[in-house]
Amino acid sequence: MNVALSAVAAATAEQPPCSAASVAMMQDVQARFSYVGGIARLTSAGSRILCSTLGPAAEGLRLGPAEHVSAAGVTVRREVALPRLQGTLPRADV
């Protein structure tokens, strides 16, 4: 998981949050790691999805508390229910 989180942080560091390039880089990282169900950029409070690899349907969804927060501020939530997307996906959030 740390490898995937580091890859997301490195890939998106130079891009504006939620730009087309940033989302494309998140999608590339997600495709490389089969255990990552989705990657999202969150509000500063970490409670809502701003953009994600899951598409526009996930934008604005409220998230529960993080299970883990890294020293770099990367939050991890597993088994998050995404009602509008009709499923539960394991995911790492940035």
Secondary structure by P-SEA (a helix, b strand, c coil): caaaaaaaaaaacccccccaaaaaaaaaaaaacccccccccccccccccccccccccccccccccccccccccbbbbccccccccccccccccc
